[in-house]
Amino acid sequence: QIQVVESGGGTVQAGGSLRLSCAASGRTFTLYSMAWSRQAPGKEREDVARIWWSDTTTYADSVKGRFTISRDVGKDTVHLQMNTLKPEDTAVYYCVANAYGGNEFWGQGIQVTVSS
């Protein structure tokens, strides 16, 4: 089993920045990627950013150039630096850890609110 805990988040004005962090614990040697996903009220869930243990990263078009995902090697922790935030970035952000064997582990989610 793997446990995933998010931190950071909160409320910020449009144009501001926030940094989310996600720490994985447990059988983390089975991990091969981690990601951030978000869901806003009334909208479908959107995969925001992903990082593989090869350090390859991918981003949703809606956040390219504004968000950066990174990881602390050896600490099983990933971060999501969010700059130039927009009201449409308001959502609950979830950290997702992917392990070999098709296992996926989700955090409880953390609220990000961007006021206009």
N, C-alpha and C positions, 0 to 999 in steps of 0.2 A: 504493500500500500504506500501511497504518497500523499502527503498533506500539503496543501497550497494555501498560503496566507498573504492577502494583499494589504498594503498600507499606502498612505498618502491620500490624495483626493481632497475633496472639499469644494469650496465655492470660490470662484475667481471672476473678475470682470473680463469682458471680451478683450482680446489682445494680450491677455496675461499668460502665465505659464504655471504648470503644475508638473510634479514628478510622482509617478506611481512606482511602487516597488512590489515585488512578489518573491517570497521565499518558499522554496520547496524543501521538504524534509521526508525522511523515510528511505525507501529504496530508490534513491535518486540516481544510482548508477545505471538504472534502466532507462533514464530519460534520453531523448534525442532532440527534442525541441520544446519550446515554451512560447506562449502567445498571449496576446490580449484581445479580448472580444468585448463588444459593448452592445447594450440594448437600451434604447430609448422608449418611453411610453408610446404605445401604438405603432411601433416600428419593428421591423424584423431585426434579428440579431445580426451584427456586422463584425466580421473578423477584421481587426484594426491593424495588427502587426504581429509578425512571427519571427523568431530567431531559432536557427538550428545550431546544434553543437559544433557544426563546421563554421559558424559565425555568418552564414548566409542569412540575409534578412529580406523580408517582403512586407509590403505595406498596402493598405487599401488606398485607392486613388484619392479618397476624400481627405486623407491625412498626409499624403506624400509631401515632403518638404517642410512639414510642421512638426511631425512626431518622429522620435528616434527610439528604437528599442535597442537595449544593450544587456550584457550579462556580466556578472562577476564570476570569472572562471574559478572553479574550485569551491564556490560558495553556493551554487545552485540558486542563485538569485538573479532575477531579471528586473530591468527598470524600463519605464516608458516615460521619456521626457516629452512633454506636450507643450509646444510653444504656439504663439499666435492663436490662442483658443477662440473658438466661435460659439455662439449660443447653440448651434446645431451639434456641437460636441457633447452637450449635456446628455448624460446617460449613466447607467450602472455599468461599470467596467469590471470584467471578470478576467482573472488569470487562468490560463489553461496549461497544464503540463501533459506532454505526450510521451508515453513510454513504449518500449518495444513490446510486442505482443498485442498491439491494438488498444492498449489501455489509455484512458484519458481521465485526467483529474482536474476538477474545477474548484476554484476558490468560492467564497461566499458572495463576492462582489463588493464593490466600493463605489459610492456615489461621487460623480463629478458634475458640478453645476456651473455653467458659464452664464453670467448675467450680461444683458445688453446695456 
